[in-house]
Amino acid sequence: MTEWRPVVAAVAGTLLLAGCTSGADGGSAGEGKKSSARSGTSGSDGAGSSASADGTDTATPADGADPSSSAAAVAEDEPYTMAEELAPRTRSEAVAFVRGLTPRADNFGSGFRKAQPYESDPGEWAVLDEDCVWQRQPLPDTALASLTRRFELPAGEGKGPVQVSMTVTVHKDTTAARRDMAVSLEEALRCPNQRLNATEQVRGLYSRADPFSEARNGVTDDDLIESGELLVDGIKGALPFDWFKYRLGPVTVAATDRIGAGHTDEEASRIASQVAQGVAYTAAEIDSIGGNTARDGAEGKDGSDDAEARDE
């Protein structure tokens, strides 16, 4: 099994910052929370077809800052989440929900842009079969929608491209989402070597899971990080491969990075940290729709807004 890479070990600490970043709309992801800082992708992104860019995403945050450098305080005792009663209940609602999320290319770092194909079929997801090969299959009854979006940092100056795939899946309920997280954790044990597609495979996968109730270095209800080595036909040597998967109630958000040849260890570490933060942006957006932030904004932390309304 591959040694736990320092770059990914550091990402666990980087979630400290990721959990404090602003939301995808440029606003505070932790707005309404106490001021206290805290710490289906892998193959499940649809298994890595080669991507070409369709043009640079030039949007910038409202304050002009790099998204990865923004910060807003998040309470230690409140992970990003999605209340089950506020989550989509039907397939059509779930498809509208995942398509309504607005991840930006530069959430993953400067220079990233949308890749082609950009979006997957929300009625399918990737499954690791008995031979440790990823296959796309129709969603089971326990999942309502699963949408993968792909981004790319183009090759340049002797460095290969960086490919990021992020998948948001709406499960039927929180129990189904928890089971999906458990299956993901088990898959690295069952298949430390996995075939992503005809030209790519990952070897020596190593998993780390952090339920928020048991470890304070996560940003969501459950956090999963995997690290391994990516082998690509025609490229000499192994490349870095990272997978991040978060659970917010009945919703999971997962992302992989495939870091091309020519990047230094320091650059790979920075890229992995930026990808983790980019996933946290989407987690913050989901929380703002149906999590702690949404409920705090609606009725106040202590119900004082309702009390004032009744007194008027």
C-alpha positions in Angstrom: 0.0 0.0 0.0 1.3 3.4 -0.9 2.6 5.5 2.0 0.2 8.2 3.2 1.4 11.2 1.2 2.3 14.4 3.1 0.3 16.4 0.6 -3.0 14.6 1.6 -2.2 14.4 5.2 -1.8 18.2 5.1 -5.1 18.5 3.4 -6.8 17.2 6.6 -5.4 20.3 8.3 -6.2 22.5 5.3 -9.9 21.6 5.8 -9.5 24.1 8.7 -9.3 26.8 6.1 -11.7 25.2 3.7 -14.4 25.1 6.3 -14.0 28.8 6.7 -14.1 29.9 3.0 -16.9 32.0 1.5 -19.8 30.5 -0.3 -20.0 30.1 -4.1 -21.8 33.4 -4.4 -18.9 35.3 -2.9 -20.8 35.8 0.4 -19.9 34.4 3.8 -20.3 30.6 3.9 -20.5 30.7 7.6 -22.7 33.7 7.9 -24.9 33.5 11.0 -22.6 31.1 12.7 -20.4 31.7 15.8 -16.9 33.1 15.2 -14.7 30.1 15.8 -12.3 28.6 13.2 -12.0 24.9 12.9 -10.3 22.5 11.1 -19.4 9.0 -6.0 -16.0 10.4 -7.5 -12.6 8.6 -7.3 -13.6 6.4 -10.1 -17.1 7.6 -9.1 -16.8 10.7 -11.1 -17.5 8.7 -14.2 -14.0 7.5 -14.5 -12.0 10.1 -16.2 -12.4 10.6 -19.8 -9.8 12.9 -21.3 -11.0 16.5 -21.2 -10.3 19.6 -23.4 -11.2 23.1 -22.3 -14.0 25.1 -23.8 -12.8 28.5 -22.8 -11.6 30.2 -19.7 -14.0 30.9 -16.8 -13.1 34.5 -16.1 -15.6 35.2 -13.3 -14.1 36.5 -10.1 -15.5 36.8 -6.6 -17.5 39.9 -5.8 -14.6 41.3 -3.6 -12.0 40.5 -6.3 -10.2 38.0 -4.1 -9.1 34.5 -4.9 -11.8 32.2 -3.5 -9.2 30.0 -1.8 -8.0 33.0 0.2 -11.4 34.1 1.5 -12.4 33.3 5.0 -15.5 33.4 7.2 -15.8 31.9 10.6 -17.6 28.6 11.2 -18.7 27.3 14.5 -16.9 24.3 15.9 -20.1 22.5 16.8 -21.9 23.1 13.4 -20.7 21.2 10.3 -22.0 22.1 6.9 -25.1 19.9 6.5 -28.4 19.5 4.7 -31.5 19.0 6.9 -33.4 15.9 5.6 -36.7 17.8 5.8 -35.3 20.5 3.4 -33.7 18.1 1.0 -35.2 17.2 -2.4 -37.8 14.4 -2.1 -38.3 13.4 -5.8 -36.0 12.7 -8.7 -37.1 15.8 -10.5 -36.5 17.9 -7.5 -33.1 16.3 -7.0 -32.1 16.9 -10.6 -33.1 20.6 -10.3 -31.2 20.9 -7.1 -27.9 19.5 -8.4 -28.1 21.5 -11.6 -28.9 24.6 -9.6 -25.6 24.5 -7.7 -23.1 26.9 -9.1 -19.5 25.6 -8.7 -17.0 28.0 -10.3 -13.8 26.9 -12.0 -11.6 29.3 -10.1 -12.9 27.8 -6.8 -10.2 25.1 -7.4 -7.5 27.6 -8.1 -6.4 30.3 -10.5 -6.3 29.2 -14.2 -8.9 26.4 -13.9 -11.7 26.4 -16.5 -14.6 24.2 -17.5 -13.7 21.0 -19.3 -15.5 19.1 -22.0 -17.7 17.1 -21.5 -18.7 19.4 -18.6 -21.7 17.6 -17.1 -22.7 14.0 -16.8 -26.1 12.4 -17.0 -27.7 13.0 -13.5 -29.5 9.6 -13.8 -26.3 7.6 -13.7 -23.3 7.2 -11.4 -20.1 5.2 -11.3 -19.9 1.8 -9.5 -16.8 -0.2 -8.6 -17.4 -3.7 -9.8 -16.1 -7.0 -8.5 -13.0 -6.7 -10.7 -12.2 -3.3 -9.2 -13.1 -1.5 -12.5 -15.3 1.6 -12.5 -18.5 1.3 -14.5 -21.3 3.8 -15.1 -24.7 2.4 -14.2 -28.2 3.8 -13.7 -28.9 5.1 -10.2 -30.3 2.7 -7.7 -33.5 3.3 -5.8 -31.6 4.8 -2.9 -30.3 7.7 -5.0 -32.3 10.5 -6.6 -29.8 12.3 -8.7 -26.0 12.4 -9.3 -24.3 15.1 -11.3 -20.6 15.3 -12.2 -19.0 18.5 -13.4 -15.4 18.6 -14.8 -12.8 21.3 -14.6 -9.2 21.5 -16.0 -6.0 23.5 -15.4 -4.5 23.3 -18.9 -1.0 22.1 -19.5 1.8 24.6 -19.8 5.5 25.3 -19.2 6.4 21.6 -19.2 3.6 20.7 -16.8 0.8 18.3 -17.5 -2.9 19.3 -17.1 -4.7 19.0 -13.8 -8.2 17.4 -14.1 -10.8 17.8 -11.4 -14.2 16.0 -11.4 -16.8 17.0 -8.7 -19.9 14.9 -8.1 -23.0 15.9 -6.1 -25.4 13.1 -5.3 -28.8 13.4 -3.6 -29.7 10.2 -1.8 -33.1 9.1 -0.8 -32.4 9.8 2.9 -29.5 10.3 5.3 -29.3 6.6 6.0 -28.6 5.9 2.3 -26.0 8.6 2.2 -24.3 7.2 5.3 -24.2 3.8 3.6 -22.7 5.3 0.5 -19.9 6.8 2.6 -19.3 3.5 4.3 -19.1 1.7 0.9 -16.6 4.3 -0.3 -14.4 3.7 2.7 -14.6 -0.1 2.2 -13.8 0.1 -1.5 -10.2 1.3 -0.8 -9.7 -1.7 1.4 -11.4 -4.1 -1.1 -9.7 -2.6 -4.1 -6.5 -0.6 -3.3 -5.8 -0.9 -7.0 -8.6 0.4 -9.3 -9.1 0.7 -13.0 -10.6 4.1 -13.8 -10.9 3.7 -17.6 -9.1 2.2 -20.6 -5.9 4.3 -20.0 -5.9 5.1 -16.3 -5.6 3.2 -13.1 -5.0 4.0 -9.4 -2.8 1.9 -7.1 -2.1 1.9 -3.4 -5.3 3.8 -2.3 -5.3 4.8 1.3 -8.4 6.1 3.1 -9.1 8.3 6.0 -12.6 9.0 7.3 -13.5 11.6 9.9 -17.1 11.7 11.2 -17.6 15.3 12.5 -18.9 14.1 15.8 -15.6 12.2 16.4 -12.9 14.5 14.9 -12.8 18.3 14.6 -10.8 18.5 11.5 -13.7 18.0 9.1 -16.2 20.5 7.6 -19.3 18.4 7.1 -21.2 15.6 8.8 -18.7 13.0 7.4 -15.4 13.6 5.6 -13.4 11.1 3.6 -10.0 11.6 2.0 -8.2 9.0 -0.2 -4.7 9.2 -1.7 -3.0 7.0 -4.2 -0.8 6.9 -7.3 -2.2 7.4 -10.8 -0.8 5.4 -13.6 -1.5 6.7 -17.2 -0.7 4.8 -20.3 2.1 6.6 -22.2 3.3 8.6 -19.2 6.4 7.3 -17.3 6.1 7.1 -13.5 3.3 7.5 -11.1 1.3 10.7 -10.7 -0.6 12.1 -7.6 -4.2 11.2 -7.2 -6.6 12.5 -4.4 -10.2 11.9 -3.6 -12.3 14.0 -1.3 -15.9 13.1 -0.3 -18.1 14.9 2.1 -21.6 14.1 3.4 -24.2 16.7 4.3 -27.2 14.9 5.6 -28.6 13.0 2.6 -26.3 14.7 0.1 -22.7 13.7 -0.8 -20.1 15.9 -2.5 -17.1 14.1 -4.0 -14.1 15.3 -6.1 -11.0 13.8 -7.5 -7.8 15.5 -8.7 -5.5 14.0 -11.4 -2.3 16.0 -11.3 -0.3 15.8 -14.5 3.4 15.2 -14.9 6.0 17.9 -14.2 4.4 19.4 -11.1 6.7 19.5 -8.0 5.6 18.0 -4.7 5.0 21.5 -3.4 2.7 22.3 -6.3 0.9 19.0 -5.9 0.3 19.8 -2.3 -1.1 23.3 -3.1 -3.4 21.9 -5.8 -4.8 19.2 -3.5 -5.5 21.9 -0.9 -7.2 24.1 -3.4 -9.4 21.2 -4.6 -10.4 20.4 -1.0 -11.3 24.0 -0.5 -13.2 24.0 -3.8 -15.3 21.1 -2.6 -15.9 23.0 0.6 -17.4 25.9 -1.4 -20.1 23.6 -2.8 -20.6 22.2 0.7 -21.1 25.8 1.9 -23.6 26.5 -0.9 -25.6 23.4 0.0 -25.6 24.4 3.7 -26.9 27.8 2.8 -29.8 26.2 1.0 -30.8 23.6 3.6 -28.4 23.5 6.4 -27.4 25.4 9.5 -26.8 28.6 7.6 -30.3 28.4 6.0 -32.0 27.7 9.3 -30.0 30.3 11.2 -31.0 32.9 8.6 -34.6 32.0 8.7 -35.2 32.0 12.4 -32.1 33.0 14.2 -29.7 31.0 16.4 -31.9 31.4 19.5 -35.3 31.9 17.9 -35.0 35.6 18.7 -36.2 36.7 15.2 -39.5 34.8 15.8 -39.9 36.2 19.2 -39.4 39.8 17.9 -41.9 39.1 15.1 -44.5 37.9 17.6 -44.0 41.0 19.8 -44.6 43.4 16.9 
